[in-house]
Structure formats: structure tokens, C-alpha cells
Amino acid sequence: MTATKIAILGVGKIARDQHIPAIAGNETMELAATVSRSGGVDGVENFADIDALIAGRSDIAALSLCMPPQPRYDIAVKSLMAGKHTMLEKPPGATVSEVLKLKKLAKAKGVTLFATWHSRYAAGVAAARGWLSDRQITSVQIDWKEDVRRWHPGQDWIWEAGGLGVFDPGINAVSIMTEILPNPVHLTASTLSFPENRATPIAADLTFAGPAGMTVKADFDWRQEGPQTWNITVETTEGTLKLTDGGATLAINGVAQTLPEAGEYPGLYHRFAELIEAGLSDVDISPLLHVADAFMLGDRKTVAPFHE
């Protein structure tokens, strides 16, 4: 089988830590080029921008867009217009509307568009979804708290409009929630804490409602020090399910479950290859819709300034 040649656009921390190793471990894909103004990958051809890439490497069939969401739409349009299968790092866009436009364009051009949610590929998520599929859920508690200084040092884009602030990690929890719950929920209350010197929130408290009186509470915070917290606890009439470590571990009624070892980003590239082979797209915007609702319904609270 001939490997699909792929290029990464935006060679930052997430690309180096996750995307590049995942491609290297995937026999169906070959990293053939990069686009980066700050340095590419040793031994791989690098281009200054997407226009130069498209002009210089017609043999590359797929592009993985790893830059922040604010500039991604225009680059994605160029990718799709050039007939390239296109993968979007989460969140898939700065707005819901632009993602829907990209979905429509991909269909018109007959190429694959994959809006990724890497946390859905955490080891415990599929098993959690299966266990919950035929059970009555009474409540869900999501605690997603981390230290922004540790994970996003010096990244000003996350504090700018379209950068989502604490929803940059929080949307990972929402993506898991929408994957494991057998019935949809909708947002009923949102409190967003904005540092007085920043344009996006540093913390968020959310409440969702589901069927038969089910409630979901989510607490996102970027001010966590010490151990980081990425937990989802689901109460049902038949016991408690708990996903911890961002979905990497799963316990049901206090019993740790045996899980597969496949990683999140290897799972994404396996899925991307499947979609390309089948001529399909996968563009689920439900996590982004919940975040948009949080801003629309949000009760804004000003908190102390944030400084690196």
C-alpha cells in the first residue's frame, strides 16, 4: 500500500509533541513537507506558506492544519480549493459558521474534511460510551483544571478573541461529554471569569440539562497549581463511572477497567486515513456549539489580571 503524503502546517508545540510522532507511527501516511516560518522538521522540506506548498508539491494529497484557530479558516479554504484532504486540529475553527462553510466546500470539492477531537480517542472513552449506552444517567460532574502557564507558556493567541481562553482545554471535556452521553444535553447556565486584562475567560462554570431531570455540571479553571485535574464522573441508577487523566483511565463502581494502549493522536491519523480511503468527511461541531452557547448565555465576571 502506498502511503498518503501529508504536510503539517504550523509546526508548534502540539505538532512536535503529538502530530509528528503520530504520523511517524502510521504506515499509511508519510510526512512529506511542512509549512512554518519558525522552523520545520529536520529532513523534511519546509515552505513559508500554503501557497508555496501547493505550488511546489502537487504530489501531497493531505494537509494537517495545526495553527491556532483564528487564521485557520483562510488556510483551510486554500487547502480544500486545491483538492487536498484536510485535517483540522481542535477547535476546528474560531466560529461555528466558518466550520460549516468548510464542510460545504469539502463536499463540493469531493475531498475529506476531518474536524478532530483528540480527547475522544483517549483510552477510556469508547468503553465509557459503551457502558453508558443503555443506562439511566442521573448526573455528571466535569472537573477540568490545569495551569495555563505550564501548557500554554507565552501563547498570546489563546487570550485573544477567537482563542477561547479556558475553553481551549475545556472543549476537550465537552468533546468527551458529547461522545459518551447517549442523549444530547443543552446549556442552561454559564458563568465566565475574565481577567481584567484579557479578552477570553480564565475560568468557567457551566450547567447543562438532559432528559428525565439529568444534570451536567462543568468546572473549568486555568489557575490550577500542583497536580492537574481532568475528570468526568457520571452517576447512574446502576452505579458510578469515572474517567480520569483526561479519559486515559476508567473506573466503574470503583473498579479500574483494562483499556487499550492506542494513543489519542495515532487514533486521529488512523481515522483520517480511513476517511480518505472511504471518500468521507467527519465534521462534528457539537462541542463547538456548546462553547458558543456558553459565551451567548454567559454571565461575565471580572477577576484579577493574569500575568505570565
N, C-alpha and C positions, 0 to 999 in steps of 0.2 A: 504494500500500500504506500502510495506517495504521500508524504507529509504535506499538510497545508502550510504554505509560507505565510507568516504573520509578522506584523510590525507593532511595536508598542509606541504610543505617542504619550509623552510625559514620563520621563524616567526619574521619578522622585522616590521617596521612601517606600511607598506602598508597592511600586513597580519592582524595586530591588529586593524588598523583603518577601514579596508574595508572587507577583505575576511572573517574573523571570524564572524563579525556581520551578514554578508550576508548569511553564511551557517546556523547560528543560526535561522535566519528567514525563512529558506526554509524547508518546511515539507518533501520534497523528499530527503533530504541529512542530514547526521549525521557526525559531526566532530569526528572521531574515534581515530586519532593519529596525532602527529606532528613529524617533523624532525628538530631539532635545537640544535646547540652547545651552544647557548647563553640563553637558557631557553625556555620552551614550554608554554603550556596553563594549568592553574590550572584545575585539574580533568581529564586531557586528557593524555594518555600515550605518552611519548616522546622518540624518538630514536636518536642516534648520527649521523646516516647516512642512506641513502636509502637502502643500503644492509641489515642493521639490520631491517629496517622496513619490507622489502619484506620477509625476513626470519621469522620474528616474527608475522606478521599479514596477513596471506593469505586471511582473510575474507574481507580485504579492497579492494574495486573494483576500486576506482578512486583516483588520486593524483593531487593536485593543486600545481604547481611549482611557488613559489613567490620569489625566489632568483634572484640576478642580472643576466643579460643575458650572461655574459662571461662563467660561469661554467654550464649553464643550459643544454647545448646540451648533455653532457655525462650522466647527471642525467635523462634527458628525454628518452634517449636510454634505460637505465636500466628499467625505468618505462614501456615503451612500450614492451620491450622484456619480461617483467614479466606479460604481458597481462593486464596491468592497463589502464583504460581510463585516459587520461592525458590532463590537462588544463595548458596553458602557460600564465603567466602574460605578459603584453606588455613591451617592444617589444618582439616578440616571440623567437628571437634569436639574437646572435651577428652578424650573417651574413645571407644573403638570402639563400645560398646554404644549410646551416645546417637545416633550416626550411623545405626546400623542401625534404631533406633526411628523416626528421622525418615524414613528410606527407606520403612518400612512405612506411616507416616502419610501420606506424599505419595501413595502408591499408593491408599490408602483414600479420600483426598480428590480423586483424579483430577487432580492438578496436578504440574508439573515440579519436581523437586529436582535441582540440579546441584552436586555436590561438586567444586570446581575444584582443579586442579593447574597453576598458571600456567606452571611451567617446562617442562611437556610441550609448550607452544606456542612454545618458543624455536626459532629459525630452523633449527637443525641437527638437531633431534630426529627429525623424520619421516624425513629422509634417512638418519640413522643406523640407525633401526629397519629401514628397507628394506634397507640393505646387510648388516645382521647377520642378517636373517631366514633365510637359507639357508647360513650359515657356521658352522663349528665354533669356538666360543669356548673359549679355554684359561684366561684370567684377566682380571680387571677391577680397576683401581685408581681409586678415587674420592678426590680431594683437594678438600675444601670448607672453606676457611679464610678468615675475614673478621674485621673489627674491630667488635665489638658496640657500641663507643662511637660509631662512625660511623653505623651503620644503625639502632640502637635507643636513641638517647640518652634517658635518663630514663624508660624504659618498664619500670616495675617488674613488670608482669604477666608478662613473659617469665621472670622469676626465681621466680615463684610456682607452686605445684602446678597442673598443667594447662597451664602456659605453654610447656613443652617445652624451655626453655633452648636449647642449641646445635642441637637438633633443629628449631627454628623455621626456620632456613635449611637445615639438613641434610636435612630431609624433602623439600626441593626436589630434591636429588640423588637421593634414594630414589625420588621420583616419576619422574625421568628413567630411572633404572635399571630400574624395573618396566615402563616403556614400551618401552624399546629391546631388552631381552633377550628372545629368542624363547622361552625356557623359564624357569619360575619358579625362584627360589633361596630358601633358608631360612637364618636366622641360626644360627650355631654358637658365636660368642663375642662378648662385649661388655665393654669397659672404659669406665666413665663417670667423668669427673673433675668432682667437685662442689666449688666454692669453699666454704670452711668457714662462710661467712655467707650462703649461697644454697641454695634448695630444688631447683634444677634444674641440670643439668650445663653446664659451660662448654666441655667437650671430650668427644669420644667416639671410640673405636677399635672398629670392627666387622669381623667376618669372616662371610661367607656361603658356603654350599656350593651347587653346582649339579650338573647331570648330567655324567657322564663325567669326574669329577675337577675340574671347573671351580671356581675360587675367586673371590670378590669381597672386596677389602679396601677399607674406607672409613675415612678420617681426617677428622673434623670438629673444627674448633677456632675459638673465638671470640676468640682472643688475637692474631690476625694483625695485624701492623703493616706499613705500606707497601703495596705492591701486593696486591690481594685475589686469592684463588685459588679458582676454581670449575671444576675439570677432571675429566673422566672419560676414562680410557684403557682401551681394550678390545683385548686381544691375541687374534688368531685364527690358525688354521693358514694363512690367506691374507694375513696382514699385520696392521697396526695401525690402529685407528680412534681418533681423539682429538676429543672435544668440549671446547671451552674457552669461557671467558667465560660460564659458566652455560648452555651449549648454543647460544650465539649464533653460534659459529664451529665448523666441522667440517673435519678433515683426515683423509684416508685414505691410508695409506702415505706420509705426508709431503706430500701434495698437497692444497692448500686447495680446498674444494668451493664451487661457486656456489650460493647459497641464496636463498630468497625473502626479502622485506623485511618481511613482516607481523609485527607485534609480538605479544608474549605476551598482554596483556590485550585488545587488539582481537580476538585469536583466541578468547578466553574468551567474549566477548559475542556473537561470531558463532555460536559453538557453543550458547550459551544460547538465542538466537533460534531456531536450528534445532530444538532440543529442544522448545521451547514450541510451535512450528508442528506438529511431529510428534506431540505429546502424549506425549513420552517423558521419562524421567529418566536421569541418568548419575551413579551413586554408586559409585565405585571406592575401596574402603577399603584396598587392598593396601599403599600407602605407610604408612598409619597403623598397620597390623598389624605391619609390620617395626619401627616405632618402639616399639610396645608390647612386642614381643619383646625389644628392646634393654634396656628397663627391667626386664623379667622376668628376663632372663638376665644382667643387668649386674653386673660386678664393680666395686663402688663404691670410688673412690679420692678421698680428701680432699686438696685443693690449697689454695694461698694464697687469702686472701679477695679478693673482687672489689669494687672501688670505682669509681664513675664518675669 
